[in-house]
Amino acid sequence: MTSIHFLHNGPENDQEEVSDTDRTTILFAHGSGAPMDTDFMNYFAEKLGRSGHHIIRFEFPFMAERRATGKKRPPDRAPKLLEFWQQVIDQHPQRPLYIMGKSLGGRMASMIADEMSVTGTICLGYPFHPPGKPENTRTAHLENTQTPCLIIQGTRDPFGKPDEVEHYDLSDKIRIYWSENGNHNLTPRKKSGRTDEQNWSEAIGSINEFINETNS
């Protein structure tokens, strides 16, 4: 079994001030281009941790290798990523358990959620299709998923915009929160008058609402 380095945020399980319903564990995976400790990843892990959830970050082997060698290499193919996600989930039998990921990490989470019987899936910037190739959709498994899923998507995300996504045949277990003027990192343009903090904070609110509803 591959040795995995985890980053933890949030309260310890024995803290009495955290209610039972707040003692959720969220496994959090990065995307294809950046590691688990970017500003984006740090923000979501820290803010959700302060909300009372136990956030556990990890890196896929391709990203761990990048960190060790300093050399960029492409992500592994889906079967290897899914196998690794399964290994991470197997090490965390506690429930309620949510699996969350940025882009690639979220896509892989959504592909394995039903098989692993997790409580819910959270995708931050789902790659519905490659930029500029809306015909190459990555939605087949989303049509029949039975695990509650929250997708947080920027309204100008090149991997899937509202006028494209509205035509997809998605499971009724999936809800989509649209981040106003956000790109693939949910970052708005300056001229929009919105800030990263505003979009990211609102996304945190939608995640907490999703967890409260699916863990009630």
C-alpha positions in Angstrom: 0.0 0.0 0.0 1.3 3.4 -1.0 2.3 5.7 1.9 0.2 8.8 1.9 0.9 12.2 3.5 -2.2 13.9 4.8 -2.8 17.5 5.9 -5.5 18.0 8.5 -7.7 20.9 9.4 -10.5 21.2 11.8 -11.4 20.2 15.4 -10.3 17.0 17.0 -13.0 14.4 17.5 -12.9 14.7 21.3 -13.7 18.4 21.4 -17.0 18.7 23.2 -18.0 22.0 21.7 -18.5 20.3 18.3 -22.0 18.8 17.9 -22.4 15.3 16.6 -23.9 16.6 13.3 -20.9 18.8 12.8 -18.4 15.9 13.2 -18.1 15.3 9.5 -15.0 14.2 7.7 -14.2 15.6 4.3 -11.4 14.1 2.1 -10.1 16.8 -0.2 -8.2 16.1 -3.4 -6.4 18.7 -5.6 -6.7 19.2 -9.4 -4.4 18.3 -12.2 -2.2 21.3 -12.2 -1.5 22.3 -8.6 -0.8 20.6 -5.3 -2.8 20.3 -2.1 -1.4 23.5 -0.4 -2.3 26.3 -2.9 -4.1 29.4 -1.7 -7.3 27.9 -3.0 -6.9 24.6 -1.3 -5.7 26.2 1.9 -8.7 28.5 2.0 -11.3 25.8 1.6 -9.6 23.5 4.0 -9.1 26.1 6.7 -12.6 27.7 6.4 -14.4 24.3 6.4 -12.2 23.3 9.3 -13.4 26.3 11.3 -16.9 25.3 10.4 -16.4 22.2 12.5 -15.6 19.7 9.9 -12.5 17.5 9.8 -10.7 18.2 6.5 -8.1 15.8 5.2 -6.0 16.7 2.2 -3.8 14.4 0.2 -1.9 14.2 -3.1 -2.2 11.8 -5.9 1.1 9.9 -6.7 1.8 12.1 -9.8 1.6 15.2 -7.7 3.7 13.8 -4.9 6.3 12.9 -7.5 6.3 16.5 -8.8 6.8 17.7 -5.3 9.7 15.3 -4.7 11.5 15.8 -8.0 10.5 19.3 -9.0 9.6 18.0 -12.5 6.2 18.4 -13.9 4.5 15.3 -15.2 0.9 14.7 -16.4 -1.7 13.2 -14.2 -2.1 9.4 -14.1 -4.9 7.9 -16.1 -8.3 7.5 -14.5 -8.0 3.8 -13.3 -4.9 4.6 -11.3 -6.4 7.8 -9.8 -9.6 6.0 -8.9 -7.6 3.2 -7.3 -5.8 5.7 -5.2 -9.0 7.5 -4.2 -10.3 4.1 -3.1 -7.2 3.6 -1.0 -7.7 6.9 0.7 -11.3 6.3 1.4 -10.6 2.8 2.8 -8.3 4.4 5.4 -11.2 6.5 6.6 -14.1 4.3 7.6 -15.8 6.9 9.8 -19.1 8.3 8.6 -20.5 10.7 7.7 -17.8 11.0 5.1 -17.7 13.4 2.2 -15.3 13.3 -0.7 -14.4 16.6 -2.3 -12.1 17.6 -5.0 -10.9 20.5 -7.1 -11.5 19.9 -10.9 -9.8 16.5 -11.6 -10.0 15.5 -8.0 -13.7 16.2 -7.9 -14.3 14.4 -11.1 -12.6 11.3 -9.8 -14.5 11.6 -6.5 -17.8 11.7 -8.4 -16.8 8.5 -10.4 -16.2 6.4 -7.3 -18.8 7.8 -4.8 -21.5 5.2 -5.4 -19.1 2.3 -5.2 -17.6 3.5 -2.0 -20.9 4.4 -0.3 -19.8 7.8 1.0 -22.2 10.3 2.4 -21.8 12.9 -0.4 -19.6 14.3 -3.1 -18.4 17.9 -3.5 -16.8 19.1 -6.7 -15.1 22.5 -7.0 -15.0 23.5 -10.6 -16.2 20.3 -12.4 -14.5 19.7 -15.8 -17.6 19.0 -17.7 -15.6 19.1 -21.0 -12.1 20.3 -22.1 -12.0 24.0 -22.8 -13.0 24.8 -26.3 -14.4 21.3 -26.8 -18.0 21.3 -25.4 -18.8 18.2 -27.5 -16.4 16.1 -25.4 -18.5 15.8 -22.3 -17.5 14.0 -19.1 -20.9 13.5 -17.8 -22.0 9.9 -18.5 -21.6 8.7 -14.9 -23.4 11.8 -13.6 -26.6 10.8 -15.3 -27.3 7.9 -12.8 -25.3 8.7 -9.7 -27.1 7.9 -6.5 -24.8 9.7 -4.1 -25.8 13.3 -3.2 -23.5 15.6 -5.1 -22.8 19.3 -4.9 -21.0 21.0 -7.9 -19.8 24.5 -7.4 -19.1 26.1 -10.8 -18.0 29.5 -11.9 -20.4 31.1 -14.4 -17.6 31.7 -16.8 -15.7 28.5 -16.3 -14.4 27.3 -19.7 -14.9 23.7 -18.5 -18.6 24.2 -18.4 -20.8 27.3 -18.4 -24.5 27.6 -17.5 -25.8 27.6 -21.0 -23.9 24.3 -21.7 -24.6 22.6 -18.4 -28.4 23.3 -18.5 -28.7 20.9 -21.4 -27.0 17.9 -19.6 -29.1 15.0 -18.4 -27.9 14.9 -14.8 -29.1 12.8 -11.9 -31.6 14.5 -9.6 -29.0 13.7 -6.8 -26.8 16.5 -8.2 -27.2 20.2 -7.3 -25.2 23.0 -8.9 -24.3 26.2 -7.2 -23.2 28.9 -9.6 -20.4 31.2 -8.4 -21.1 34.6 -9.9 -18.5 35.6 -12.6 -16.2 32.9 -11.4 -13.6 31.1 -13.5 -12.3 27.5 -13.0 -10.9 28.7 -9.6 -14.2 30.5 -8.8 -12.2 33.8 -9.2 -14.2 36.7 -10.6 -12.9 39.4 -12.9 -12.0 42.7 -11.1 -14.4 44.7 -13.2 -17.3 42.5 -11.9 -16.9 44.3 -8.5 -16.6 40.9 -6.8 -13.6 39.4 -5.0 -12.0 36.0 -4.6 -13.0 36.1 -0.9 -16.6 36.9 -1.7 -17.0 34.0 -4.1 -15.0 31.5 -2.0 -16.9 32.5 1.1 -20.2 32.0 -0.6 -19.0 28.6 -1.8 -18.2 27.6 1.8 -21.7 28.6 2.7 -23.2 26.4 0.0 -21.0 23.4 1.2 -22.1 23.8 4.8 -25.7 24.0 3.7 -25.3 20.8 1.5 -23.7 19.0 4.4 -26.4 20.0 6.8 -29.1 18.8 4.4 -27.5 15.5 3.5 -26.4 14.7 7.0 -29.7 15.3 8.8 
